Amino acid sequence: MGDGARFVLLIAVHSCFLRRITARLLLVCCWLVWAQPIGASDATRSEETGAEQMWARLIADAERFRLPTKFLKALPPDFIRVEFDDLRAYAAEYHPGDHRMVLDRSLSFNAAGRGLRSLSTMTPKQLEVFYHELFHAYLDYLTVIDAQSDEVGRRSDELLHFARAQQSCRYGEVQITPIVQRKKETESRYLTQAESWEALNETWAVFIGWAVWNQLEVQGKTKQSMFQDQRQASRWIQRFKTAFENGEFRGYYVPEDPDERRLAQKRYLAQQSQLGLDEAVVLMDQVLGFQHNFIEQLMASFESPGVSTCSAVEGKAG
């Protein structure tokens, strides 16, 4: 073979070798791209999609059972970060600092601690706890939006304004029960800003959870809303009156003073400082979305509803 032929053959072999190396390098690069972890942006989009799907299922379930959805629809799907844990002291807890809701694993699908169970598989008491925490998240959301911008929806702005007025005039000085079991023994307390806001927050959340639980109780297994059945509506109103008279709408606060906190981790409000009727009306209207004729019927059932000592009237039901 001549030198020229050898040169041509060498070039051909070299070219073939380069093509094989290039192909292998291309395959390796493709594998690395496919095998590497999902990027931060993709993970974020996946989390957002999961939150939107969970929130959509939650609202759909609530509507199916004729439960309140007004304030749920005002919450962005990604505002709350839902986690599950083996809770012992409480069935659920909400942390406003990072907008995190921790639920007991029993409220997760198959108790696996991942996705939220369908509302249809929760007991009325579990739904009471769940709605209690959801309201904490809603009030947290209103305060965050108010701090960030003045462009808050009119109704939400009214509720927050009403809440702050109630915090000042109703929850600034309260009656507590130092010994929870002795409800008739009370003491007066002047609360700090943080204590009074927590006392209001918990008192209102107690009522929201109670309202949902009792709506489920009076509706029973029927698919009809209590607003469409006068007997159910009357039963709910009677339950409300009984609870109001027994002082069941009472919240609590955690004392800021370390010395007092060593004596009691929580201070429970006395009946004299329970939820006011005017507060209940505002919550039924602006948060739960109860029908106005139902609210009027409830108000008419009280012989003497009383007059609020607070000056804020903007929050009343329209």
C-alpha positions as a Markdown table, in Angstrom:
| # | Residue | x | y | z |
|---|---|---|---|---|
| 1 | Met | 0.0 | 0.0 | 0.0 |
| 2 | Gly | 1.4 | 3.3 | -1.0 |
| 3 | Asp | 1.9 | 6.3 | 1.4 |
| 4 | Gly | -1.1 | 8.1 | 0.0 |
| 5 | Ala | -3.4 | 5.2 | 0.6 |
| 6 | Arg | -2.1 | 4.8 | 4.1 |
| 7 | Phe | -2.7 | 8.5 | 4.8 |
| 8 | Val | -6.3 | 8.3 | 3.5 |
| 9 | Leu | -7.0 | 5.1 | 5.6 |
| 10 | Leu | -5.5 | 6.8 | 8.7 |
| 11 | Ile | -7.8 | 9.8 | 8.2 |
| 12 | Ala | -10.8 | 7.6 | 7.8 |
| 13 | Val | -10.0 | 5.6 | 11.0 |
| 14 | His | -9.4 | 8.8 | 12.9 |
| 15 | Ser | -12.6 | 10.3 | 11.7 |
| 16 | Cys | -14.6 | 7.2 | 12.7 |
| 17 | Phe | -13.0 | 7.2 | 16.1 |
| 18 | Leu | -13.9 | 10.9 | 16.7 |
| 19 | Arg | -17.5 | 10.2 | 15.7 |
| 20 | Arg | -17.7 | 7.4 | 18.2 |
| 21 | Ile | -16.2 | 9.5 | 21.0 |
| 22 | Thr | -18.5 | 12.4 | 20.2 |
| 23 | Ala | -21.5 | 10.2 | 20.2 |
| 24 | Arg | -20.5 | 8.7 | 23.6 |
| 25 | Leu | -19.9 | 12.1 | 25.0 |
| 26 | Leu | -23.3 | 13.3 | 23.8 |
| 27 | Leu | -25.0 | 10.3 | 25.5 |
| 28 | Val | -23.1 | 11.0 | 28.7 |
| 29 | Cys | -24.1 | 14.6 | 28.7 |
| 30 | Cys | -27.8 | 13.7 | 28.0 |
| 31 | Trp | -27.7 | 11.2 | 30.9 |
| 32 | Leu | -26.2 | 13.8 | 33.3 |
| 33 | Val | -28.8 | 16.4 | 32.4 |
| 34 | Trp | -31.6 | 13.8 | 32.8 |
| 35 | Ala | -30.2 | 12.4 | 36.1 |
| 36 | Gln | -29.4 | 15.6 | 37.9 |
| 37 | Pro | -31.9 | 16.8 | 40.7 |
| 38 | Ile | -34.8 | 19.0 | 39.7 |
| 39 | Gly | -33.9 | 22.6 | 39.7 |
| 40 | Ala | -35.2 | 25.0 | 42.3 |
| 41 | Ser | -37.6 | 26.7 | 39.9 |
| 42 | Asp | -39.1 | 23.3 | 38.8 |
| 43 | Ala | -39.4 | 22.2 | 42.5 |
| 44 | Thr | -41.1 | 25.5 | 43.3 |
| 45 | Arg | -43.5 | 25.1 | 40.4 |
| 46 | Ser | -44.3 | 21.6 | 41.6 |
| 47 | Glu | -45.0 | 22.7 | 45.1 |
| 48 | Glu | -47.2 | 25.5 | 43.9 |
| 49 | Thr | -49.2 | 23.1 | 41.7 |
| 50 | Gly | -49.6 | 20.7 | 44.7 |
| 51 | Ala | -50.8 | 23.6 | 46.9 |
| 52 | Glu | -53.3 | 24.7 | 44.3 |
| 53 | Gln | -54.6 | 21.2 | 43.8 |
| 54 | Met | -55.0 | 20.6 | 47.6 |
| 55 | Trp | -56.7 | 24.0 | 48.0 |
| 56 | Ala | -59.1 | 23.4 | 45.1 |
| 57 | Arg | -60.0 | 19.9 | 46.6 |
| 58 | Leu | -60.5 | 21.5 | 50.0 |
| 59 | Ile | -62.9 | 24.2 | 48.7 |
| 60 | Ala | -64.8 | 21.6 | 46.5 |
| 61 | Asp | -65.2 | 19.3 | 49.6 |
| 62 | Ala | -66.4 | 22.2 | 51.7 |
| 63 | Glu | -69.0 | 23.2 | 49.1 |
| 64 | Arg | -70.2 | 19.7 | 48.7 |
| 65 | Phe | -71.0 | 19.6 | 52.5 |
| 66 | Arg | -72.5 | 23.1 | 52.4 |
| 67 | Leu | -69.7 | 24.3 | 54.7 |
| 68 | Pro | -68.4 | 27.9 | 54.8 |
| 69 | Thr | -66.0 | 28.8 | 52.0 |
| 70 | Lys | -66.1 | 32.6 | 51.9 |
| 71 | Phe | -62.9 | 33.2 | 53.8 |
| 72 | Leu | -61.2 | 30.1 | 52.3 |
| 73 | Lys | -61.6 | 31.5 | 48.8 |
| 74 | Ala | -60.0 | 34.8 | 49.9 |
| 75 | Leu | -56.8 | 32.9 | 50.9 |
| 76 | Pro | -54.2 | 32.3 | 48.2 |
| 77 | Pro | -53.5 | 28.6 | 47.8 |
| 78 | Asp | -49.8 | 29.0 | 48.5 |
| 79 | Phe | -50.1 | 31.2 | 51.6 |
| 80 | Ile | -50.3 | 28.3 | 54.1 |
| 81 | Arg | -47.6 | 25.6 | 54.4 |
| 82 | Val | -49.3 | 22.5 | 55.6 |
| 83 | Glu | -47.3 | 19.9 | 57.6 |
| 84 | Phe | -48.1 | 16.8 | 59.5 |
| 85 | Asp | -46.7 | 15.5 | 62.7 |
| 86 | Asp | -47.5 | 13.2 | 65.7 |
| 87 | Leu | -49.1 | 15.9 | 67.9 |
| 88 | Arg | -49.9 | 14.9 | 71.5 |
| 89 | Ala | -50.8 | 18.1 | 73.3 |
| 90 | Tyr | -52.9 | 19.6 | 70.5 |
| 91 | Ala | -54.7 | 18.3 | 67.4 |
| 92 | Ala | -53.3 | 21.1 | 65.3 |
| 93 | Glu | -51.3 | 24.3 | 65.6 |
| 94 | Tyr | -50.7 | 27.4 | 63.5 |
| 95 | His | -47.4 | 29.4 | 63.4 |
| 96 | Pro | -48.0 | 32.9 | 62.0 |
| 97 | Gly | -44.2 | 33.6 | 61.8 |
| 98 | Asp | -43.8 | 31.4 | 58.7 |
| 99 | His | -47.5 | 30.8 | 57.9 |
| 100 | Arg | -47.2 | 27.1 | 58.8 |
| 101 | Met | -50.0 | 24.9 | 59.8 |
| 102 | Val | -49.1 | 21.7 | 61.6 |
| 103 | Leu | -51.8 | 19.0 | 61.7 |
| 104 | Asp | -51.9 | 15.7 | 63.4 |
| 105 | Arg | -51.0 | 12.8 | 61.1 |
| 106 | Ser | -54.6 | 11.4 | 61.6 |
| 107 | Leu | -55.7 | 14.3 | 59.3 |
| 108 | Ser | -53.5 | 13.1 | 56.5 |
| 109 | Phe | -54.4 | 10.6 | 53.8 |
| 110 | Asn | -53.9 | 7.1 | 55.1 |
| 111 | Ala | -52.2 | 8.8 | 58.1 |
| 112 | Ala | -49.1 | 8.8 | 56.0 |
| 113 | Gly | -48.3 | 12.5 | 56.8 |
| 114 | Arg | -48.4 | 13.7 | 53.2 |
| 115 | Gly | -51.6 | 14.8 | 51.6 |
| 116 | Leu | -54.6 | 16.2 | 53.4 |
| 117 | Arg | -57.5 | 13.8 | 53.9 |
| 118 | Ser | -60.8 | 14.5 | 52.2 |
| 119 | Leu | -63.2 | 16.5 | 54.4 |
| 120 | Ser | -65.7 | 13.7 | 53.9 |
| 121 | Thr | -63.5 | 11.3 | 55.9 |
| 122 | Met | -63.1 | 13.7 | 58.9 |
| 123 | Thr | -65.3 | 13.7 | 61.9 |
| 124 | Pro | -67.2 | 16.9 | 62.9 |
| 125 | Lys | -64.8 | 17.4 | 65.8 |
| 126 | Gln | -61.8 | 17.1 | 63.4 |
| 127 | Leu | -63.4 | 19.6 | 61.1 |
| 128 | Glu | -63.9 | 21.9 | 64.0 |
| 129 | Val | -60.2 | 21.9 | 64.8 |
| 130 | Phe | -59.3 | 22.2 | 61.1 |
| 131 | Tyr | -61.5 | 25.3 | 60.6 |
| 132 | His | -60.2 | 26.8 | 63.9 |
| 133 | Glu | -56.7 | 26.7 | 62.4 |
| 134 | Leu | -57.8 | 27.9 | 59.0 |
| 135 | Phe | -59.2 | 31.0 | 60.6 |
| 136 | His | -55.9 | 31.7 | 62.3 |
| 137 | Ala | -54.3 | 31.5 | 58.9 |
| 138 | Tyr | -56.9 | 33.9 | 57.4 |
| 139 | Leu | -56.4 | 36.5 | 60.1 |
| 140 | Asp | -52.7 | 36.1 | 59.7 |
| 141 | Tyr | -53.1 | 36.7 | 55.9 |
| 142 | Leu | -55.1 | 39.9 | 56.5 |
| 143 | Thr | -52.4 | 41.3 | 58.8 |
| 144 | Val | -49.7 | 40.5 | 56.3 |
| 145 | Ile | -51.5 | 42.1 | 53.4 |
| 146 | Asp | -52.4 | 45.1 | 55.4 |
| 147 | Ala | -48.7 | 45.6 | 56.4 |
| 148 | Gln | -47.6 | 45.2 | 52.7 |
| 149 | Ser | -50.2 | 47.3 | 51.0 |
| 150 | Asp | -53.2 | 49.6 | 51.5 |
| 151 | Glu | -55.0 | 47.9 | 48.6 |
| 152 | Val | -56.9 | 45.4 | 50.6 |
| 153 | Gly | -60.4 | 44.3 | 49.7 |
| 154 | Arg | -63.1 | 46.4 | 51.3 |
| 155 | Arg | -64.7 | 43.6 | 53.4 |
| 156 | Ser | -61.3 | 42.2 | 54.6 |
| 157 | Asp | -60.2 | 45.7 | 55.5 |
| 158 | Glu | -63.4 | 46.2 | 57.5 |
| 159 | Leu | -62.8 | 42.9 | 59.4 |
| 160 | Leu | -59.3 | 43.8 | 60.3 |
| 161 | His | -60.3 | 47.3 | 61.4 |
| 162 | Phe | -63.1 | 45.8 | 63.5 |
| 163 | Ala | -60.6 | 43.3 | 65.0 |
| 164 | Arg | -58.2 | 46.0 | 66.1 |
| 165 | Ala | -61.0 | 48.0 | 67.6 |
| 166 | Gln | -62.2 | 45.0 | 69.6 |
| 167 | Gln | -58.6 | 44.2 | 70.6 |
| 168 | Ser | -58.4 | 47.7 | 72.2 |
| 169 | Cys | -61.8 | 48.0 | 73.8 |
| 170 | Arg | -62.7 | 44.4 | 74.7 |
| 171 | Tyr | -59.5 | 42.5 | 75.0 |
| 172 | Gly | -57.2 | 45.1 | 76.6 |
| 173 | Glu | -58.6 | 44.4 | 80.0 |
| 174 | Val | -60.2 | 40.9 | 80.6 |
| 175 | Gln | -61.4 | 38.6 | 83.3 |
| 176 | Ile | -59.6 | 35.3 | 83.5 |
| 177 | Thr | -60.2 | 32.1 | 85.4 |
| 178 | Pro | -56.8 | 31.5 | 87.3 |
| 179 | Ile | -58.0 | 27.9 | 88.0 |
| 180 | Val | -59.8 | 26.6 | 84.9 |
| 181 | Gln | -61.9 | 24.2 | 86.9 |
| 182 | Arg | -63.3 | 27.0 | 89.1 |
| 183 | Lys | -65.1 | 29.1 | 86.5 |
| 184 | Lys | -66.8 | 31.4 | 89.0 |
| 185 | Glu | -63.4 | 32.5 | 90.5 |
| 186 | Thr | -62.1 | 35.3 | 88.3 |
| 187 | Glu | -59.3 | 37.9 | 88.2 |
| 188 | Ser | -58.8 | 41.0 | 86.2 |
| 189 | Arg | -55.8 | 41.3 | 83.8 |
| 190 | Tyr | -54.5 | 44.1 | 81.7 |
| 191 | Leu | -53.1 | 42.5 | 78.6 |
| 192 | Thr | -50.1 | 43.6 | 76.4 |
| 193 | Gln | -50.6 | 44.1 | 72.7 |
| 194 | Ala | -49.4 | 40.6 | 71.9 |
| 195 | Glu | -51.6 | 39.0 | 74.6 |
| 196 | Ser | -54.7 | 40.9 | 73.7 |
| 197 | Trp | -54.3 | 40.0 | 70.0 |
| 198 | Glu | -53.8 | 36.3 | 70.8 |
| 199 | Ala | -56.9 | 36.4 | 73.1 |
| 200 | Leu | -59.0 | 37.9 | 70.3 |
| 201 | Asn | -57.5 | 35.5 | 67.8 |
| 202 | Glu | -58.3 | 32.4 | 69.9 |
| 203 | Thr | -61.7 | 33.6 | 70.9 |
| 204 | Trp | -62.8 | 34.2 | 67.3 |
| 205 | Ala | -61.2 | 30.9 | 66.2 |
| 206 | Val | -63.1 | 29.0 | 68.9 |
| 207 | Phe | -66.4 | 30.4 | 67.5 |
| 208 | Ile | -65.5 | 29.6 | 63.9 |
| 209 | Gly | -64.7 | 26.0 | 64.8 |
| 210 | Trp | -67.8 | 25.7 | 66.9 |
| 211 | Ala | -70.0 | 27.2 | 64.1 |
| 212 | Val | -68.8 | 24.6 | 61.6 |
| 213 | Trp | -69.1 | 21.7 | 64.0 |
| 214 | Asn | -72.6 | 22.5 | 65.0 |
| 215 | Gln | -73.6 | 23.1 | 61.4 |
| 216 | Leu | -72.5 | 19.5 | 60.6 |
| 217 | Glu | -74.3 | 18.3 | 63.7 |
| 218 | Val | -77.7 | 19.9 | 62.8 |
| 219 | Gln | -77.4 | 19.0 | 59.1 |
| 220 | Gly | -76.7 | 15.4 | 60.0 |
| 221 | Lys | -76.4 | 13.1 | 57.0 |
| 222 | Thr | -78.8 | 15.2 | 54.9 |
| 223 | Lys | -77.3 | 16.9 | 51.8 |
| 224 | Gln | -79.3 | 20.0 | 52.5 |
| 225 | Ser | -77.9 | 23.2 | 53.9 |
| 226 | Met | -79.3 | 24.3 | 57.2 |
| 227 | Phe | -80.1 | 27.6 | 55.5 |
| 228 | Gln | -82.6 | 25.7 | 53.4 |
| 229 | Asp | -84.3 | 23.9 | 56.3 |
| 230 | Gln | -86.0 | 26.1 | 58.9 |
| 231 | Arg | -85.9 | 23.3 | 61.5 |
| 232 | Gln | -82.1 | 22.9 | 61.1 |
| 233 | Ala | -81.6 | 26.7 | 61.3 |
| 234 | Ser | -83.7 | 26.9 | 64.5 |
| 235 | Arg | -81.7 | 24.1 | 66.1 |
| 236 | Trp | -78.4 | 25.9 | 65.2 |
| 237 | Ile | -79.6 | 29.2 | 66.7 |
| 238 | Gln | -80.8 | 27.4 | 69.9 |
| 239 | Arg | -77.4 | 25.7 | 70.2 |
| 240 | Phe | -75.7 | 29.1 | 69.8 |
| 241 | Lys | -77.9 | 30.7 | 72.5 |
| 242 | Thr | -77.2 | 27.9 | 74.9 |
| 243 | Ala | -73.4 | 28.1 | 74.3 |
| 244 | Phe | -73.5 | 31.9 | 74.6 |
| 245 | Glu | -75.4 | 31.7 | 77.9 |
| 246 | Asn | -73.0 | 29.0 | 79.2 |
| 247 | Gly | -69.9 | 31.1 | 78.3 |
| 248 | Glu | -68.5 | 28.6 | 75.8 |
| 249 | Phe | -67.0 | 31.1 | 73.4 |
| 250 | Arg | -63.9 | 31.9 | 75.4 |
| 251 | Gly | -60.3 | 32.0 | 74.2 |
| 252 | Tyr | -57.0 | 32.2 | 75.9 |
| 253 | Tyr | -53.6 | 33.8 | 75.7 |
| 254 | Val | -50.0 | 32.9 | 76.7 |
| 255 | Pro | -48.6 | 35.3 | 79.3 |
| 256 | Glu | -45.6 | 37.3 | 78.2 |
| 257 | Asp | -44.3 | 37.6 | 81.7 |
| 258 | Pro | -41.9 | 34.7 | 82.3 |
| 259 | Asp | -42.8 | 34.5 | 86.0 |
| 260 | Glu | -46.5 | 34.2 | 85.3 |
| 261 | Arg | -45.8 | 31.7 | 82.5 |
| 262 | Arg | -44.1 | 29.5 | 85.0 |
| 263 | Leu | -47.4 | 29.4 | 86.9 |
| 264 | Ala | -49.6 | 28.8 | 83.9 |
| 265 | Gln | -48.7 | 28.2 | 80.3 |
| 266 | Lys | -52.1 | 29.6 | 79.2 |
| 267 | Arg | -54.6 | 32.0 | 80.8 |
| 268 | Tyr | -58.2 | 31.2 | 79.9 |
| 269 | Leu | -60.8 | 34.0 | 79.7 |
| 270 | Ala | -63.7 | 34.0 | 82.0 |
| 271 | Gln | -67.3 | 34.1 | 80.8 |
| 272 | Gln | -67.5 | 37.9 | 81.3 |
| 273 | Ser | -64.8 | 38.2 | 78.6 |
| 274 | Gln | -66.2 | 35.7 | 76.1 |
| 275 | Leu | -67.1 | 36.5 | 72.5 |
| 276 | Gly | -69.6 | 39.4 | 72.2 |
| 277 | Leu | -72.8 | 39.0 | 70.2 |
| 278 | Asp | -71.7 | 41.8 | 67.9 |
| 279 | Glu | -68.5 | 40.0 | 67.2 |
| 280 | Ala | -70.3 | 36.8 | 66.4 |
| 281 | Val | -72.6 | 38.7 | 63.9 |
| 282 | Val | -69.6 | 40.2 | 62.1 |
| 283 | Leu | -67.8 | 36.8 | 61.9 |
| 284 | Met | -71.0 | 35.1 | 60.6 |
| 285 | Asp | -71.3 | 37.8 | 57.9 |
| 286 | Gln | -67.8 | 38.5 | 56.8 |
| 287 | Val | -66.0 | 35.2 | 57.5 |
| 288 | Leu | -68.5 | 32.4 | 57.3 |
| 289 | Gly | -70.7 | 34.1 | 54.7 |
| 290 | Phe | -74.0 | 33.2 | 56.5 |
| 291 | Gln | -77.2 | 34.5 | 54.9 |
| 292 | His | -78.4 | 37.8 | 56.2 |
| 293 | Asn | -81.9 | 36.6 | 56.9 |
| 294 | Phe | -80.4 | 33.8 | 59.1 |
| 295 | Ile | -78.3 | 36.4 | 61.0 |
| 296 | Glu | -81.4 | 38.6 | 61.5 |
| 297 | Gln | -83.3 | 35.6 | 62.8 |
| 298 | Leu | -80.6 | 34.8 | 65.3 |
| 299 | Met | -80.5 | 38.5 | 66.5 |
| 300 | Ala | -84.3 | 38.5 | 66.9 |
| 301 | Ser | -84.1 | 35.4 | 69.1 |
| 302 | Phe | -82.3 | 37.5 | 71.8 |
| 303 | Glu | -84.7 | 39.5 | 73.9 |
| 304 | Ser | -82.0 | 42.1 | 74.7 |
| 305 | Pro | -78.9 | 41.7 | 72.4 |
| 306 | Gly | -77.1 | 44.5 | 74.3 |
| 307 | Val | -75.0 | 47.3 | 73.0 |
| 308 | Ser | -71.3 | 47.0 | 72.3 |
| 309 | Thr | -69.0 | 49.2 | 74.4 |
| 310 | Cys | -66.7 | 49.5 | 71.4 |
| 311 | Ser | -67.0 | 52.5 | 69.2 |
| 312 | Ala | -66.2 | 50.7 | 65.9 |
| 313 | Val | -69.5 | 50.1 | 64.0 |
| 314 | Glu | -67.9 | 49.7 | 60.6 |
| 315 | Gly | -67.6 | 46.0 | 61.1 |
| 316 | Lys | -71.3 | 45.3 | 61.6 |
| 317 | Ala | -73.2 | 43.1 | 59.2 |
| 318 | Gly | -74.5 | 45.0 | 56.3 |
